[in-house]
């Protein structure tokens, strides 16, 4: 096996989880050229990666299909020994079929999987993590359990950001509102943190103002730092590694913690840990509403608002953490 390409053009969390498969492939085929295809914006996760050879970047918002065809031409010239497609959508399925790879593998849910050399089920069963589902795609070479997802951030000098240990990190936002612990819960949680421990808020540039508003509602004497938009994904991961605890939703920061083995408390509001996207850090706490409402879970990815209008699944007892 000389050249292997992994395709994962979904969002940040899925790409982070795909690194577990990269770790397994590196262990299996240490001399292999290992490449990955990701959507634009996620390539920064692999800066300074020790064994990835090539990161193909697909700009899905600008010249979408022309850009993918350009990448396909490069891939076809290399004639990969193996292409593993972790995506379950038609565009990358067709890309896989046209790649000229000697062997293609993916999930049966992909519309073009009938043209893959091997296709396996992708089932949301309790007790099966997404990294296990991905690992199943290479079962003909190994029966070992999945590796832990892993990123390789550079050492982070937190004092250069004006942050002095000890501190905890809050990542209070999510693309999906029903995945997001309610604001009043974040306020209650922040106000019970020891004042000698700083709170660092992490998030995207678009979340800067919302975090400022959240901080303005918190009554505490201890220091707080809004780092939204000031750090890259790898810099955020490096900061999380040094945090006493990271408080996250069922969202990308959860998987960042897993990839650097940072301690975390993960809030599962409308979604369920049974879907297989639970934290994988050595120190991991899962927090849910108790009792859980009968309408939970209301979807795999969360929703823009509670369909029932009550959002009882967000009623998590943060004071007991």
Wavefront OBJ file of the C-alpha trace (Angstrom):
o trace
v 0.000 0.000 0.000
v 1.806 3.118 -1.247
v -0.845 5.863 -1.369
v -4.104 6.215 0.593
v -6.655 9.039 0.423
v -9.311 9.645 3.088
v -12.326 11.809 2.180
v -14.184 13.720 4.906
v -15.658 16.989 3.645
v -18.226 17.453 6.399
v -18.002 19.877 9.331
v -15.300 20.332 11.953
v -16.413 17.677 14.427
v -16.640 14.944 11.783
v -13.195 15.837 10.436
v -11.695 15.686 13.927
v -13.226 12.251 14.467
v -11.792 11.092 11.128
v -8.300 11.581 12.565
v -8.830 8.373 14.545
v -8.886 6.522 11.222
v -5.735 8.357 10.131
v -4.001 7.139 13.292
v -5.082 3.553 12.580
v -3.918 3.751 8.962
v -0.553 5.155 10.002
v -0.097 2.278 12.426
v -1.084 -0.275 9.764
v 0.894 1.211 6.888
v 3.651 3.414 8.359
v 5.454 3.839 5.022
v 2.310 4.814 3.102
v 1.666 8.264 1.660
v -1.444 9.311 3.574
v -3.590 12.177 2.249
v -6.966 13.692 3.155
v -9.649 15.746 1.386
v -11.541 18.285 3.529
v -13.798 21.265 2.983
v -12.272 24.755 3.074
v -11.896 26.021 6.638
v -10.949 22.671 8.140
v -7.468 22.444 6.640
v -6.022 24.399 9.582
v -6.615 21.339 11.785
v -3.700 19.653 10.023
v -1.057 22.377 10.198
v 2.222 20.750 11.209
v 0.683 17.276 11.153
v 3.560 14.776 11.497
v 2.528 12.126 8.985
v -0.058 13.586 6.600
v 1.462 14.182 3.180
v -1.222 16.182 1.352
v -4.343 18.042 2.464
v -6.702 18.703 -0.436
v -9.012 21.654 0.232
v -12.447 21.795 -1.408
v -14.084 25.223 -1.450
v -17.743 24.178 -1.348
v -18.962 27.771 -1.465
v -16.904 29.123 -4.358
v -16.834 27.407 -7.770
v -17.966 24.282 -5.943
v -18.004 21.685 -8.705
v -15.215 23.245 -10.746
v -13.005 23.172 -7.661
v -13.796 19.535 -6.951
v -13.093 18.584 -10.576
v -9.693 20.303 -10.304
v -8.893 18.191 -7.234
v -10.181 15.054 -8.968
v -7.753 15.607 -11.848
v -4.870 15.697 -9.359
v -6.118 12.575 -7.599
v -6.559 10.626 -10.840
v -2.955 11.318 -11.837
v -1.713 9.792 -8.581
v -3.822 6.633 -8.924
v -4.197 5.936 -5.217
v -3.997 2.363 -3.990
v -6.938 3.035 -1.700
v -9.603 5.746 -1.364
v -11.731 5.651 1.790
v -14.837 7.842 1.648
v -16.326 8.685 5.052
v -19.030 10.828 3.446
v -22.495 9.521 2.678
v -23.443 12.025 -0.025
v -23.500 11.597 -3.774
v -20.926 14.201 -4.812
v -18.009 12.622 -2.982
v -19.352 9.178 -3.878
v -19.027 10.003 -7.571
v -15.610 11.543 -6.881
v -14.551 8.235 -5.307
v -15.793 6.191 -8.256
v -13.967 8.455 -10.748
v -10.743 8.636 -8.704
v -9.001 5.796 -10.603
v -8.051 4.292 -7.241
v -7.169 0.609 -7.254
v -9.605 0.049 -4.364
v -12.507 2.158 -3.072
v -14.310 1.785 0.248
v -17.182 3.670 1.839
v -20.569 3.454 3.530
v -23.620 1.839 1.953
v -25.655 4.989 2.559
v -23.672 6.723 -0.172
v -25.776 6.715 -3.372
v -22.753 5.524 -5.393
v -21.682 2.822 -2.937
v -22.833 0.106 -5.341
v -19.829 1.100 -7.469
v -17.345 0.942 -4.564
v -15.195 -2.147 -4.176
v -16.395 -2.507 -0.584
v -19.290 -0.840 1.232
v -20.238 -1.190 4.879
v -23.258 -0.164 6.981
v -23.336 3.080 8.947
v -25.716 2.416 11.824
v -26.554 4.644 14.767
v -26.603 1.963 17.432
v -26.154 2.555 21.161
v -22.623 1.799 22.274
v -21.065 2.287 18.830
v -19.037 5.463 18.478
v -18.501 7.248 15.164
v -14.797 6.353 15.316
v -15.856 2.674 15.495
v -18.075 3.066 12.437
v -15.161 4.617 10.542
v -12.779 1.920 11.768
v -15.097 -0.750 10.325
v -14.162 0.442 6.835
v -10.672 -1.040 7.266
v -11.771 -4.274 8.904
v -10.188 -6.401 6.172
v -6.764 -5.248 7.385
v -7.260 -5.073 11.143
v -9.571 -6.144 13.936
v -8.053 -3.688 16.391
v -10.413 -1.206 18.047
v -10.432 2.352 16.760
v -7.683 4.712 17.801
v -8.521 7.899 19.644
v -8.845 10.961 17.402
v -5.675 13.003 17.549
v -4.554 16.489 16.596
v -1.076 17.931 16.925
v -1.190 21.531 18.193
v 1.978 23.412 19.046
v 2.692 24.178 22.685
v 0.621 27.161 23.789
v 1.936 29.912 26.083
v -1.360 30.983 27.653
v 0.247 33.992 29.342
v 0.833 35.488 25.883
v -2.956 35.922 25.696
v -3.108 37.549 29.115
v -4.384 34.319 30.692
v -2.809 32.947 33.833
v -3.534 29.452 35.164
v -5.605 28.073 36.707
v -8.480 28.466 34.292
v -11.457 26.641 32.807
v -12.815 26.963 29.268
v -16.420 27.595 28.235
v -17.587 26.922 24.655
v -21.220 28.046 25.033
v -22.414 28.178 21.436
v -23.445 25.774 18.700
v -24.756 26.080 15.157
v -27.914 24.320 16.385
v -29.787 26.112 19.162
v -31.217 22.930 20.667
v -27.680 21.593 21.143
v -26.810 24.682 23.168
v -27.065 24.791 26.943
v -29.397 27.730 27.790
v -27.790 31.061 28.643
v -29.056 31.066 32.230
v -27.343 27.719 32.799
v -24.004 29.088 31.615
v -24.465 32.055 33.953
v -25.189 29.767 36.912
v -22.220 27.582 36.067
v -19.858 30.549 35.756
v -20.979 32.026 39.052
v -20.146 28.843 40.938
v -16.570 28.663 39.561
v -13.999 29.604 42.212
v -12.961 33.244 41.730
v -9.297 32.216 41.774
v -9.965 30.289 38.555
v -10.279 32.318 35.347
v -12.938 31.519 32.750
v -11.899 31.532 29.092
v -14.664 31.723 26.492
v -13.915 30.013 23.173
v -15.733 30.177 19.869
v -15.813 31.489 16.325
v -15.448 35.188 15.391
v -19.226 35.305 14.849
v -19.726 34.399 18.524
v -17.603 37.230 19.936
v -20.498 39.627 20.568
v -22.759 36.939 22.022
v -20.025 35.932 24.471
v -19.532 39.570 25.452
v -23.249 39.768 26.235
v -23.102 36.531 28.202
v -20.125 37.737 30.235
v -21.936 40.993 31.040
v -24.667 38.967 32.774
v -22.284 36.978 34.971
v -21.767 38.215 38.509
v -18.336 37.063 39.619
v -15.124 38.657 40.871
v -12.836 36.237 39.038
v -11.245 37.020 35.698
v -12.992 36.230 32.414
v -11.458 36.296 28.917
v -13.357 36.343 25.623
v -11.119 34.568 23.096
v -13.782 34.043 20.425
v -12.210 34.553 17.000
v -8.744 35.176 18.420
v -7.512 31.594 18.219
v -7.216 29.041 15.443
v -8.737 25.603 15.979
v -5.352 24.152 16.932
v -4.620 27.064 19.276
v -7.986 26.494 20.950
v -7.123 22.813 21.351
v -3.764 23.683 22.882
v -5.490 26.002 25.354
v -8.017 23.306 26.248
v -5.167 20.913 27.038
v -4.067 23.225 29.841
v -7.541 23.902 31.203
v -8.705 22.412 34.506
v -12.008 21.585 32.818
v -13.651 22.358 29.484
v -17.427 22.879 29.421
v -18.818 22.163 25.960
v -22.022 21.380 24.079
v -22.494 18.395 21.787
v -20.533 20.271 19.153
v -17.051 20.704 17.635
v -15.256 21.813 20.863
v -16.231 18.447 22.398
v -14.247 16.669 19.685
v -11.344 19.126 19.951
v -11.026 18.080 23.587
v -11.125 14.399 22.647
v -8.368 14.902 20.068
v -5.940 16.322 22.637
v -7.227 14.332 25.637
v -8.369 17.481 27.449
v -10.764 17.084 30.415
v -14.342 17.915 29.496
v -17.917 18.142 30.661
v -20.244 17.744 27.684
v -23.853 18.939 27.708
v -26.285 16.855 25.669
v -29.536 18.777 25.356
v -31.723 17.717 22.418
v -29.296 15.094 21.089
v -28.361 11.777 22.650
v -25.010 10.201 23.588
v -26.420 7.013 22.039
v -25.821 8.505 18.585
v -22.112 7.795 19.079
v -20.553 11.255 19.280
v -19.643 11.166 22.971
v -16.422 12.583 24.440
v -13.360 10.340 24.306
v -11.078 12.192 26.720
v -9.712 10.251 29.680
v -11.626 12.629 31.951
v -15.107 12.965 30.445
v -18.416 13.860 32.065
v -21.721 13.698 30.201
v -24.470 15.941 31.579
v -28.135 15.605 30.602
v -31.478 16.740 31.956
v -32.965 14.510 34.636
v -35.597 13.326 34.129
v -35.178 13.378 30.369
v -38.238 14.568 28.435
v -39.959 11.859 26.358
v -39.431 13.898 23.173
v -35.632 13.594 23.441
v -33.844 13.126 21.099
v -35.700 15.189 18.514
v -33.036 14.781 15.840
v -29.468 13.805 15.073
v -28.135 17.301 14.424
v -30.280 19.476 16.630
v -32.735 22.151 15.509
v -32.991 25.923 15.346
v -35.646 25.863 18.090
v -37.423 23.344 20.310
v -40.276 21.777 18.274
v -42.354 21.515 21.458
v -41.599 25.043 22.617
v -40.462 24.069 26.140
v -36.801 22.975 25.685
v -36.976 20.755 28.786
v -33.914 18.835 27.587
v -31.855 21.964 28.327
v -32.832 21.840 32.002
v -29.502 20.365 33.119
v -28.494 20.703 36.770
v -25.181 22.533 36.364
v -24.948 23.253 40.103
v -24.338 19.566 40.789
v -21.274 19.393 38.524
l 1 2 3 4 5 6 7 8 9 10 11 12 13 14 15 16 17 18 19 20 21 22 23 24 25 26 27 28 29 30 31 32 33 34 35 36 37 38 39 40 41 42 43 44 45 46 47 48 49 50 51 52 53 54 55 56 57 58 59 60 61 62 63 64 65 66 67 68 69 70 71 72 73 74 75 76 77 78 79 80 81 82 83 84 85 86 87 88 89 90 91 92 93 94 95 96 97 98 99 100 101 102 103 104 105 106 107 108 109 110 111 112 113 114 115 116 117 118 119 120 121 122 123 124 125 126 127 128 129 130 131 132 133 134 135 136 137 138 139 140 141 142 143 144 145 146 147 148 149 150 151 152 153 154 155 156 157 158 159 160 161 162 163 164 165 166 167 168 169 170 171 172 173 174 175 176 177 178 179 180 181 182 183 184 185 186 187 188 189 190 191 192 193 194 195 196 197 198 199 200 201 202 203 204 205 206 207 208 209 210 211 212 213 214 215 216 217 218 219 220 221 222 223 224 225 226 227 228 229 230 231 232 233 234 235 236 237 238 239 240 241 242 243 244 245 246 247 248 249 250 251 252 253 254 255 256 257 258 259 260 261 262 263 264 265 266 267 268 269 270 271 272 273 274 275 276 277 278 279 280 281 282 283 284 285 286 287 288 289 290 291 292 293 294 295 296 297 298 299 300 301 302 303 304 305 306 307 308 309 310 311 312 313 314 315 316 317 318 319 320 321
